[in-house]
Amino acid sequence: MDIKKVLVLGGGTMGNGIAHVCAQYGFNVQLKDLTEDVLAKSVGIIKTNMERQVAKGKLTEADMNASLGRIKTITKNEDIDNDVDLMVEAVFENVELKKKEFAIMDELLPAHTILATNTSSQSITKVASATKRPEQVIGMHFFNPVPMMKLVEIIRGYVTSDETYKATHDMTLKLEKTPIEVNDYPGFATSRLIMVMINEAIFALWEGVGTPEAIDTGMKLGMNHPMGPLALADLVGLDIALNVMNTLVAGYGDDKYRPCPLLKKMVDAGHLGRKSGKGFYDYSK
Ligand SMILES: NC(=O)c1ccc[n+]([C@@H]2O[C@H](COP(=O)([O-])OP(=O)(O)OC[C@H]3O[C@@H](n4cnc5c(N)ncnc54)[C@H](O)[C@@H]3O)[C@@H](O)[C@H]2O)c1
């Protein structure tokens, strides 16, 4: 299947990045969000990020203008074109909202259209169950910031077809990104492994193994990680980290995923990391 037109649902952090790379690599994009204001902000971010690429010599000014010209913003379902080949959903991380949007898009979009979700933790199989085309539903998990990060974790739902997988895989290569193929289990591959490491680092802190600085420096200099796990937890948000751990416990029924009591206590206290000004480190200044 030859994908030419992409509908991106949600123009937030991930949606604007996905629209950016699709337009940059020649795909026509419809970017849909709830209001014109959000979309104006979203396109402003795409333009700023492309200007940065131009300044670094990674994109010509002409290519930037052509790419921006390929992005059309919309707020209404009536304005969705009838020749969309791929939808990539990047609305809030709420499975009921995702299911609702997938049911609507299933009715609206042509029979051949692939419906992908950028979810980082929800079940692809569950989202697919809201549609009459579960074989054409797949996870396309991009990483933040999308224009910089090379990985796309492609997640096959329980009944995702080989054709859907192949089209998504080929599309990822056209975006000059590296796909990995994984099956639909809680946390997939990436979120599962990174959150287990973060949770274990919090246990180490809680048990008095070392200070946050010692634990993070150990992983940075000893294991060559670009960032220590506690600093990473602060960046991701401690509420998000707790949420993913709870999803893993519920999904696998294995208490090896139990969230550290210190993580729960910090979330209760509103110490969520960078976004609240305080986590394992202080960001108030
Ligand atoms: N932020 C990350 O680092 C990251 C990384 C990988 C995957 N994800 C996943 O990507 C998805 C989006 O995350 P985000 O960080 O971009 O969120 P965000 O809050 O920045 O953006 C979500 C956008 O969706 C819009 N929206 C909500 N309901 C909508 C609807 N019905 N129709 C159209 N637009 C709607 C909102 O107005 C908002 O602009 C989530 O599923 C998240 O788990 C996030």
Ligand as a Chemical Component Dictionary entry (heavy atoms), coordinates in Angstrom:
data_LIG
# 
_chem_comp.id                   LIG 
_chem_comp.type                 NON-POLYMER 
_chem_comp.pdbx_formal_charge   0 
_chem_comp.three_letter_code    LIG 
# 
loop_
_chem_comp_atom.comp_id 
_chem_comp_atom.atom_id 
_chem_comp_atom.alt_atom_id 
_chem_comp_atom.type_symbol 
_chem_comp_atom.charge 
_chem_comp_atom.model_Cartn_x 
_chem_comp_atom.model_Cartn_y 
_chem_comp_atom.model_Cartn_z 
_chem_comp_atom.pdbx_ordinal 
LIG N1  N1  N 0  4.838   13.231 25.370 1  
LIG C1  C1  C 0  5.600   12.166 25.145 2  
LIG O1  O1  O 0  6.823   12.146 25.456 3  
LIG C2  C2  C 0  5.021   10.955 24.462 4  
LIG C3  C3  C 0  5.900   10.025 23.885 5  
LIG C4  C4  C 0  5.360   8.939  23.179 6  
LIG C5  C5  C 0  3.984   8.769  23.102 7  
LIG N2  N2  N 1  3.158   9.687  23.705 8  
LIG C6  C6  C 0  1.702   9.477  23.547 9  
LIG O2  O2  O 0  1.225   10.379 22.551 10 
LIG C7  C7  C 0  -0.124  10.762 22.840 11 
LIG C8  C8  C 0  -0.204  12.274 22.894 12 
LIG O3  O3  O 0  0.688   12.750 23.890 13 
LIG P1  P1  P 0  1.172   14.270 23.930 14 
LIG O4  O4  O 0  2.294   14.316 24.919 15 
LIG O5  O5  O -1 1.360   14.777 22.554 16 
LIG O6  O6  O 0  -0.126  14.961 24.564 17 
LIG P2  P2  P 0  -0.526  16.499 24.550 18 
LIG O7  O7  O 0  -1.372  16.714 25.747 19 
LIG O8  O8  O 0  0.688   17.371 24.349 20 
LIG O9  O9  O 0  -1.418  16.642 23.221 21 
LIG C9  C9  C 0  -2.659  16.039 23.046 22 
LIG C10 C10 C 0  -3.440  16.876 22.049 23 
LIG O10 O10 O 0  -4.626  16.174 21.680 24 
LIG C11 C11 C 0  -5.645  17.135 21.515 25 
LIG N3  N3  N 0  -6.929  16.430 21.591 26 
LIG C12 C12 C 0  -7.576  15.932 22.667 27 
LIG N4  N4  N 0  -8.718  15.316 22.297 28 
LIG C13 C13 C 0  -8.787  15.421 20.946 29 
LIG C14 C14 C 0  -9.722  14.981 19.960 30 
LIG N5  N5  N 0  -10.816 14.315 20.314 31 
LIG N6  N6  N 0  -9.473  15.266 18.660 32 
LIG C15 C15 C 0  -8.346  15.948 18.293 33 
LIG N7  N7  N 0  -7.431  16.387 19.183 34 
LIG C16 C16 C 0  -7.650  16.128 20.484 35 
LIG C17 C17 C 0  -5.405  18.134 22.635 36 
LIG O11 O11 O 0  -6.057  19.366 22.409 37 
LIG C18 C18 C 0  -3.880  18.245 22.610 38 
LIG O12 O12 O 0  -3.448  19.282 21.738 39 
LIG C19 C19 C 0  -0.483  10.068 24.149 40 
LIG O13 O13 O 0  -1.162  8.879  23.849 41 
LIG C20 C20 C 0  0.882   9.772  24.778 42 
LIG O14 O14 O 0  0.892   8.652  25.624 43 
LIG C21 C21 C 0  3.636   10.772 24.363 44 
# 
loop_
_chem_comp_bond.comp_id 
_chem_comp_bond.atom_id_1 
_chem_comp_bond.atom_id_2 
_chem_comp_bond.value_order 
_chem_comp_bond.pdbx_ordinal 
LIG N1  C1  SING 1  
LIG C1  O1  DOUB 2  
LIG C1  C2  SING 3  
LIG C2  C3  SING 4  
LIG C2  C21 DOUB 5  
LIG C3  C4  DOUB 6  
LIG C4  C5  SING 7  
LIG C5  N2  DOUB 8  
LIG N2  C6  SING 9  
LIG N2  C21 SING 10 
LIG C6  O2  SING 11 
LIG C6  C20 SING 12 
LIG O2  C7  SING 13 
LIG C7  C8  SING 14 
LIG C7  C19 SING 15 
LIG C8  O3  SING 16 
LIG O3  P1  SING 17 
LIG P1  O4  DOUB 18 
LIG P1  O5  SING 19 
LIG P1  O6  SING 20 
LIG O6  P2  SING 21 
LIG P2  O7  DOUB 22 
LIG P2  O8  SING 23 
LIG P2  O9  SING 24 
LIG O9  C9  SING 25 
LIG C9  C10 SING 26 
LIG C10 O10 SING 27 
LIG C10 C18 SING 28 
LIG O10 C11 SING 29 
LIG C11 N3  SING 30 
LIG C11 C17 SING 31 
LIG N3  C12 SING 32 
LIG N3  C16 SING 33 
LIG C12 N4  DOUB 34 
LIG N4  C13 SING 35 
LIG C13 C14 SING 36 
LIG C13 C16 DOUB 37 
LIG C14 N5  SING 38 
LIG C14 N6  DOUB 39 
LIG N6  C15 SING 40 
LIG C15 N7  DOUB 41 
LIG N7  C16 SING 42 
LIG C17 O11 SING 43 
LIG C17 C18 SING 44 
LIG C18 O12 SING 45 
LIG C19 O13 SING 46 
LIG C19 C20 SING 47 
LIG C20 O14 SING 48 
# 
